[in-house]
Amino acid sequence: MKIRNYRLINKKITNHRKKDKYVFDVLLYEINNIKDLKVDTKNIKVFRSARHKNDMPTIFTLGKFDEAMQDAITKISESGTSLIHDNSNLIVSDHLTIIGKSNQALVITFLGGKKHLIRTEIKVDQHGKFISLKVYAEINKLLKPHETFTTEDVEIYHTDNVNEAIKDFAKKKIKGIAVKKKKVPSIYCTWYYYGQTITYRDCLTNLKIIKKKKLPIDTFQIDDGWEASVGSWYANEKFDEMAKVSKKIREFGLTPGLWTAPFVLDKESNIAKARPNWILKDTDGKPCIFLVNKKEHYIIDITIKETWTYLEKLYRKLTKMNGFVYHKLDFTRAPITAINPNYKNKYITIIEAYRNACLSIRKGMGDSFFLMCGGLYDPVIGIVDGQRSGSDVLSMWDAPNRGGKTLPYTIKQNVLRYYMNEWWYNDPDAFIIRRNKKAHKGLKLSLGLLNDEEVKTSTINQLLGGGLFSMTEPLDKIDDDRLNNLYHLLPLKKVNIDMKDIMATPRFPNEIRINQQYLALINYDNKVLKKVITSKDILENANNKTYSLVDFYTNKVAKNKINIRLLPHSATIIKLTTEKIKHINNKGHYLC
């Protein structure tokens, strides 16, 4: 990879006054003329990274106000049930922004995240044409007299190889950070069928079937619905004492896991009542509100140091006393996304507070597996073991209230965040393959509306996550032919993915290379896709050798090139091998 015009940018901000000075956003870099991008101005592509799971990473063309660009401006609501259309014509990117083509591009990367975040703003006109680019450090804190604050490093350069630049960024981001990779878990999570209706009896039903069928699941995680309320972290009437519950899970040979939402509080919860001074207020003095399952909740002001002590003690209790050593933490973006927050401690940035809160949680839970769900990315590198890579899944392809194709959206989020697997195990969210046209207890999330072809795509999406695996199925009701898809994924195997020409990726990524030996193909269209795949589509330096190409689902084998026919919404994986193969048995793991 060749690098040109390299710049390492940081700024010192010093308060030379005799009284406190508030520092807002700090402008680090700007371009106000398209020629100053120094890339080919014809069909300029943009890679836009996104700040947390519900935001949409995307690749789009400047000057083309199409659906791909709209993905960069549109937001998914906090409830995850609708799209919010922003007409500001402002595209906001986070720690990674790329402008140009795969072999000639401007790259902007943020190497920090312990002290603050950055925000890259690309302004376009009504036709989607470039107006300006600005990079800000989001500081928002008080500086004491003579205090100096230095922003964290931003790299800006031109490259001739975007794929290598992304890999380089992912590795540089963790330089000097101890990233420990635990054994990757395979999880049964109760949420995506039972929701808040989950009972101890439901747990026992599924634990018994996991053991009876010897399913390759090693962790059983109880999700929302076990607690008295969010902020009152003890069992409700549907559950026994949680220490007894974790003991029962262990008796079935599984690791006990638990869901919590540490930064939000039910208005009637113990903590909300006992510590009203911990509730985050807005600039009008009213409590900031965060919706959890359509119900208003308060937010903890994590700039208050006493809250860090509370969080450490809470997770020590859940781990040491209650016996849970896999923790899924949800809605952890709440303190950051609050509207007009008025944090009590203005002498630290909210990112410093966020990181300290997460470090306290980690200290409390010890060596437990820490899955962050809906949190920020940069500040928790080196703290968490797993991180959600996309919005909550639904078992359906078309969902008008989610802006169209539900599964394609979550695949897009999952695939375009592939590089984060350097930092933790990406979590593509639950594997849902059930047939269920009637909602369980009225819960929409319990539906199973994917057809057989769409289930193939859902299965392959789990592989593309490259990280952990979780599933939610009522094991006493699921059909064996659907459940058998589990064996295509487990036991988990190491996966590294990339795209041949990432900046030319269409709105929904449809050709993804795996371990330089496989190619995943996805047909998002409503009509049959016919395509010829050659050995060079999978391995660029596939020269002077005879390769066998194998289509997993059809068992078709060909030499050096293969004709593929994919039904609507279907997917497959093509294997590249120098072995002479006449037939492949597709009843085992995909990546064999």
N, C-alpha and C positions, 0 to 999 in steps of 0.2 A: 504493500500500500504506500503510495506516494502522498506526502502532505505538503501543501503550499500555504503561504500566508498565515502561518501559525501565530496565534495570539493567546496568551494566558491573561485573563482579566480578573482583577479584584480591586476593590477600592477601600481606602481608609476614610472613615468619617470621624472627625474629632469635634467635640464640643468645646469651643474656646470661650464660651460664656461663663459667667459666674453663677448661673442657675441652670436647672435641668433643661434639656432640649429634646424635643420629640423628633425622631427620625422616621419618616414614612418610607415609601418606595424609593429606591436609589437606582437611577438610570445607569446601566453598565455599558450599553452598546446600542447603536441605532444606524439604520440605513433608510434613506429617504428617496432613493432613486434606484429603479430596478437594475440599472447597469452596474451599480455598486455591489450587487450580489455576486458579480463576476462568474456567472454561469451562463450557459446557452439559454437565451431568453425565449426560445421556442418550446412550447409545451413543458413549462417548468413544473416539476412535481414537488410536493411538500409532504414530508412525514411529520405528523403532529402527534406527540405523545400526550398522555392525559394523566391527571393528578391522582385520581382514585378510581375504584373499580367501576362505578357507574358512568364515568366519562368515557368517551369513545376515541381510542387511538385510530388514526385514519391516514390514508395516503390519497391525495387529490391533486388536481391540475389547477394551477393558478390561471385565472381568466376563463374558467369553466365552472359556472355556478350550478353544479349538478348535485346528485344525492351524496356523492363521496365528499364534496366540500361541505354540504349541509350537515354531514355527520360531525364535522369539526366544530360547528357552531351550535348545533342542537344538543341539548342536555337531557339526560334521563332523570325523571323526577326522583326525589328522595324515596318515595314509595316503590319506585321501579315499575310503576304501572302505566306511565304515560311519558310522552316526549314534550319537552319545553322548547319552543322555537324562539331563538334569539335573533332579532333582526338588526343587530348592531354592526354586522359585517366585520366583526373582529374575531379572528381566530387566535385562541389562546393555547399555547403549548407549554410543556413542563420541562423536565430535565433533558429531553432529547428532541432536537428539531433539525430536520435535514431539508435542504432546498436544492433542487437540481435533478440530475439523473444518476443512475447507479454508478456510472463511470466518471461523473463530474458533478460534484455537489459541494455546497457550503454546509458545514456541520457545526451545530452549537450544542455543547454538552455541559452539564452542571455536575461537578465532582463533589459537591458538598451535600448538605442536608442536616447537619447537626445543629446549625445555628439559625438557618433561615431557608426559604425556598426561593426559586426564581420563577419568573413569568415572562415568556416570550410572546409578544403580541404582533401578529401580522394583520395589518389593516388592508382591506380590499374595497373596491368600489362596488356599485350595484351589479356589475357584470363579473365580479370575482377577480378583477385585475389588481395587481400589486400597487399599493400606495406607500406603505412604510413597514419597517420592522424595528421593534424596540425590545430590549432585554432589561428587565428590572430585577433587582434583589428586593424581596419583600422583608423589610426589617421591622417596622412598626414597634418601636420601643423607646423608652426614655434613656437618654445618656446623661450621666451625672457630669458636673463641671470637670473639664479636662479629660474625660473618658474618651477612649478611642474604640471604635468598632470596625473590624476589617471583614469585608464580605468574603465568602468562600469562593473558590476558584471556578471560573467559567472558561472553557476552552472553545476557541473559534478557529476553524481552519477549512481549507478546501482539500478534498480527497478524490482519488480516482477509483476508489473501491468502497462503496457504502456498506456492503456486507461486512467487510473487515473493520470498518470504522465503528459499526455497532458492537461488534465483538470486543474491540479495543476499549470502547466506552464502558461496557459491562465489567471488564476486568479492572480498569482504572478506578472505577467507582468503589471497589472494595479493597483497594491497595491500603495496607496498613490496618485493615479491619479483620478481626478474627471471625470468619464465617464458618461455622461448624455445621456440617451436614450430618444430621442424625439418620438413622434408618428410616426410610420413607414409609409412612403408614398407609394401609388400605383401610378405609373407614366406613362403617355403617353409621349414617347420620339420620336422626328421626324426623327432621324438619319437613322434607319435601313431599311427604304424604300426610303425616299426622299433624303437622303444624303445632299450634298451641293446645290441641286436643290430646296430645301424647299422654299416655298413662303408664304406670309401672307394669300393668298387665300387657300392654302393647310391646313394651321392651322385652318382657319375658318370652312372648310369642316368637319374636324375631331372633332372640338369643338361642332359643331351642332349635330353630330351623337352621341357623348358621352352623351350629354344632352337629346336628343330624346330617346335613348335606355336605359337611366339611368344606364350606365355602371359604375361599382364600381371603378372609377378612380378619384383621388382627386388632382393630380398635372399634369399640362401640361407644358412639358419642350421642348423649342425650341433649337435644336442642331446646330452644325456648318452649316453655310450657311446664317445666319442672318447678320453677321458683314461685315463692309467694307473690312477688312482684319484682319488677326491674328496680333494683336498689334494696330489696329485702331478700338477700341471697340465702334462703333456707327453703326446705321442701314445702310444697303446698299439699293439700289434702289428697291429691292423686298419687303421691309418692310417700314411701317410708323415709326414715332418716337417710340422708344421702350417703353417709358412711356405709350403711347396710347395702345400699344400691350398688355402690362401687365394688363392694366385696362380692356381691352376687355376680356382677359382670366378670370379675376375676375368676370366679368358680367355673365360668364357661370358657376360660382360657383366653379372654380378651382384655385389652387395655381399656380402662374406664376413661371416657371423655365427657366433657361438659361444656355447654354454651353459657356465656355471660355477655353482658353489655356494660362494661365498667364505667363509661363516661356519661351515661344517661340515667335518669331517675324517674320512676313513676311518681306522680305528684303526691301520692299517699304512702310512699315507701318509707321505711325506717330512716334511711339516710336523709331523705328530703325533709322529714320532720325534725330529726335530731340536729342536722347541720344546715339550716336555711342559709347561713352565711357562705356556704360553698356553692350555692346555685349561681350560675352565670347570668348576669344581667346585661341588658342592652343599654344603649346610650340614653334611653328615656327612663332607665331604672326599672324596667319590666323584665321578668325572667325570659331568657331566650328559650325558644321551644324547638324540639326535635320530634318529628313524627316516628313512632315505632308501631308498625302494624295499624296505621291510621289513628293512633291514639297519641295525644300530646304528652310529651315528657319534658322534664327539666334537663339541663346539661350541667355537669360539674365544671366549675372554673378550675382548670388544672394548673393555672399559674399560682395557685395557693399551695405552698409547700406541704401543708398538713394533709392535703389530699393524696400526696405521694405516699405518705406513711400509711394512710387508710388503705390504699390500693395494695401495697406490699403485704399488709396484714390480711386483707381479704383473700389474696391468692395463696398465701401461706396456709390459711385455714382450709380453703377448698382443696389444696394439694395434700398437706400433711394430715389434717384431721379427717377430711372427707374422702381422701384417697383417689382423687382424679389427677391424672398425670398427662392428659391431653386436653388442651384448652382452646376452644374456639371463641375469640373475642369479636363481637359484632358492633356495628354502628360506631366504630372508633374514629370516624371523621367528624363526629358531632361538634367537638369544641372548635374545629377549624372552619366548618361551613356555617356556623351560627351567623345570623344576620345582625349587623351593627353591634358586635360584642363589645362590652366595656370590661376588659379583664382587670382584676384587682391589682395584680402585680405587673406594672408597666416597665419594670427594669429588666425583664427578660423577654425575649421574643416568644411567641406562642409555640414556635418549633422547639426551642430549648425546653419549654415547659412540657410539650408533648413527648419529647424524647426522655425527659426525666421521669415522667409518669409511666412510660413504657418500660424503662429500666427498673423502676420500682416493682412493676408487675412481674417482670422477669426474675428479680431477686426473690420475690415471694413464692413463685411457682418452682424455683430451682431449675432442675434439668428437664422439666416437663416439655412436651412438644407444644409450642406456642404458634397457633394459627391466627393470623390477623385477617379480619374480614371487613372490608370497607374502610380500612385505615389509609393513612398516607404511606407512600413508598419510601422516599429518601430517608426520613429520620429513623426508621426502624431497621435499616440494614445492620446486620450483626446482632440484632436483638431477637427477631422472630425467626421461626423455622419454616413457616409457610405463609403464603399471602395469596388472597383471592385475586384472580386475574381478570374477572369480568362480573357482569351483573348477575343477579339471581336467575337461575334457569327456570323455564317452564317446559313441560313436555308437550310442546306444540310447535309447528313450523310457522303458521300464519297467526298473528294476533294483532288485529287492528289497533288496539289500545297500547301496543308497544311499538307502533310505527311501522309495522309490516312483518318481516320475517324474523321471528324471535330467535330461533336457533342460529341463523346466520349472524345476527348481531353478537351473540355470546361467543361464537367461533372467532369472529373478527377480533374481539377484545383479547381472547385467549392467545391467538396466533401472533398478533402484533406486539404482544408483551413477552415474547419468547426469550428475549435476552435477559430477563429478570431471573431466570433459573440459575444464573451465576450467584445470585444473592440469597436465595432460599428455594423452597419447592413451590412452584406455581400451583395454584389450586383452581382448576377450571370449573369448579362447582359440581354439584351432584350429577351422577350418571343416572338418568331416568329413562327406563325402557318399557315400562308397564303398558298394558292395554287397560284403559279405564275411562269410559265415556261418561260415567256418572260420578260426580264429585263426592268424595268421602266427607260426610258431615258438612256438606256445603262448601268445602274448601277448594277453591279453584286450582291451587297448587297441587292438589292430589290427582288431577286429570292426567291421563296418559293418551295423548292424541297423535303421537308419531306413528306413521305407517312403517312397514318393514324396511323400506328403502331409507327413510329418514332415521331409523334406528341405526343403520349402518354408519350414517354421518355422525350421529351422536356418539357412537362407539369410537370412531376415529378421532373425534374431537378430544376425547379423554387422553388418547395417546399424544396428541399434539400439545397438550398442556406441558408435557415433559416433567411433571412434578408428582404430587400426591394424587390419590384416587379416593373418591367418596361416592357412596350410593345411598339412595333412599327408595326402597321398594317394600311393599307389604308382602313379605316372603311367603305368607300363607295364601296369597291370592295370585301371585305372578306366574305366568306361563313359563314352562321349562325352556321352550325355544327362545324366548326373550332372555331368560336368565343365563342361558349358555353363552351369551355375548360377554359375560364376565370373564370367561376363560381366555378370551382374546386379549385381555388387558392385564390379568394378574397371573403370576406374581409380577410386580412392576419391574420394568427394565429401563436402563439409562437411555434417554432420548435427547438428541440435539437436533434442532430444526433450523432451517433457513429457507430463503426463497432465491431462485436463480437470479432474478432481476427484481429486487424488492421494490424499487421505485416505480416499476411498471405494474405492480400488483393492482388488480381491479378492486372495486369497492369491497367485495368480499373475497378474501384470499382463497384461491382455488387450486393452486399447485404448491405443495409444501414438501421440501426435501427433508428426509429423516436419516440421520446418521450416515449420510453420503452413500446410502445403499438402498433407500426406499423413496418412493414418491407417492404422497397422498394426493388424490384427485377428488374434488368435490364439485358436484353439479348443483348450483343454486337455482337453476332455471326450471321453468315448468314444462320444458320439452327435453327430448332425449339429446344427450351430448355424445358426439362421435369424435374421437381424437386419436391421432397416432403418436405414441410415445417412443422415443429412441433412448438408447443407453446414455447418450450425452445429455438428455434432459434430467437425468438423475446424477450422473457423474461427469463433470465437464471435461476431465482429462481421460475419458474412456476411449483411448486410441489403441489400435493394433491388437485388440483382444476381441474374442468372441464371447458375448454375454448372453445369458438367458434372462428373459424378462417374464415375470410371473404375476398374473392378476389374481389377487387373493380370493375374491368372491366368485369368479367364474372358473377358477382353476386353469385358465388358459395360459399356455407357455409358448413363447416365441423367441427367436434369436435376433438380438440387436434392435428390433423395433416390434411394437405390438399395437394392434388395433383395439381401442377401448370403446365400449358403448355403455354409457351411464344413464340410467333412468332418471326422471326428475327427482331432485332433492337427495339423490343417492351419492355414495362415495365408495372409493376402493383404495387399496394400497398396492403399488407395483414394486415388486422386489427385483433388484439387480444382483446377479450372481455369476461367477465364472463356472459354477458347477453345471453339469449336464443334467437337466431336470426334465422328466417326462410328465410328472403329475405332482401336485401339491395337495396335502391334506389340510384343509382350512378349519379343522376343529380345535386347533391349538392356538398358541399366542401369535399375534400378528408378526412380531419382530423376531421370528425364529429363522 
